[in-house]
Amino acid sequence: MGAQDYDVTTFSGDYNNNISKFETAANGGEMPWWGNSTTAEAFASAVGTGLGVPNSLVAGPYFANATIPTVLAQAYSSVLSGTTGFGISPTQIHIYAVATLVLPPAPVPSPLPIFGAAAAFGASRQLRKRIKRSGNSLPSTYGL
C-alpha cells in the first residue's frame, strides 16, 4: 500500500482466541490496517479475491479493523460484487487477512567493487616487480 509492499496471507480463527494478531505491527500485531477503516478497505480492495473467497464462498478474507465492545468486530472484505464493510462475531471462526511488510534488499554501494579490483591489480603489479627484482626467479618457459 502506498510506497510499501506487503505480503498478505490468511489464518483461520476467531478474534477472542487470536487477539495478538488483531493489532498493527507497531503494537505487536499482524494487521497494519487495524484501527483505520479507510486503510482496511483499501487493503481489501487491493487484494480483492486474489486469495480466494474462503468466507461463505462469496467473500475474500476479512480485513478486521476494530472491535465494538464484546459484540462485534468490524471488518472489510472483497466480495464477488465489490468491497463491503460489516460486523462479525468475535467468537465465530472466519478466514482473516494478515500482512507482513516486505523490506527492500539493502543497496550495495557501486564504487566498492571497482576499488577492490583496482587494489587487487595494484597488489599483483607490486608482487611481479618484487619477483622480477629478486635474483631467484625462474624462467617462464621450460625446454623439454
N, C-alpha and C positions, 0 to 999 in steps of 0.2 A: 504494500500500500504506500502510496506516495513515492518517496525516494528509497524505500526499504523493501527488501524481498523477504517473504515468509514461507516456511514450509508448513502447509496446513494439512493436518491429519485428523483422525477422529478417535473417539473412545466411546464405549457403551457403558452407561451407568446412570445414576441419579445424582441430583445435586447434593442431597444430605450426606451421602457416603463418599463424595469426591470434592468436598468444599475447597480443598487446597488447590484444585485445578481452576476454580472459578475466581480468578483474580488476574491482574496484569502481571507481567514478568517482574516488574519492579517490586511487586508485593508478594512474590513467590509463586504466582500462578502461571497459567499457560494460555490465557485469553487476553491478548493485547487490546481487545475491544471492550473489555469489562468496564462497566460504568459509563459507557459512551454509546448511546443508541445509534448515533449517526455513523460511527466507526463500525459498529456491529452490522448495521445494514449494508455498509459499503463492502465489508468482507463477504457477507452472504451473497451480495450481488456479483462480486468479482469471482468467487468460487462457483457460484451457480449450482448446477447439478453435476459438476465435474467430479465430485466424489460419490456420485450415485444419488439415489433417492431412498435412503435407508429408513426414514421415518414414515411409516404408513404407506410406503411405496409411492408417495406423491411429493414428499418434502426432502430436501437435502439435509445435511447435518445442521443442528441447531447452534446458532451463534448467540449463546446466552450472554446477557449484559447487565442484568440487575435482579435483585430479589425483592419481592413485595412481601413484607413480613409474614413468614411461616405459611403462606398460602400458595403463592405462585412465583415462578421465576420468569422474567421477561426474556424473550429470545427473538431472533430473526432467522429466517431460512429462505432459501430459494426453493420455490415450489414450481411445479411444471408451468404455472402461468405467470411467474414473476417472483418478486421478493415481498415477504409479508412479515409483520411483527405480531406476536401473540403471547399469551401467558401459558405456562405449563406447570404441572405439579412438581414440587421439589422431591417427591418420593417416587415418582414414576420413572422407569428406565427408558432412556432415549439415546440416540446417537448424537453426540455433541462434537463440535469442532474445537480443536486446539491448534496453536501455532507456535513455531519457533522462529526467531529472527535468524536469517541466513546472513552471516557476515562475509564480506568480500575477502578474497585472499590478500594477504599483506603484499604490498608492492615491493618489488626488488629494484633497488637503485641501479640504473643502467650504466653509469660510468665505472662501477666497481669491476665488472668483468674485463673491461678494457685496461684498467690499471693492473689487474692481475696478469694479463697476457704480456703487458709491457715489462713488468717485473720479472717474469719468467724468461723472456727474451734477453733482457739485460744480464740476468744471472748466468744464462748459458754462454753469452759472449765473454763474460768475465772468466768463466771456467775454461773456455777454449784458449784464451790468452794465457792463463796460468799454465795450462798443459803445454802450450807451444813454447813458453819461456823456459820451462824445466827441460833439462837435457835428457830426461828419461822417457821421452815419448817414443812410441813405436810407429813405424811406417804404417800407413793405412792399407797398403796392398801387400799381398804375400805372393811370392813366386813359388809355384809348386811344380 
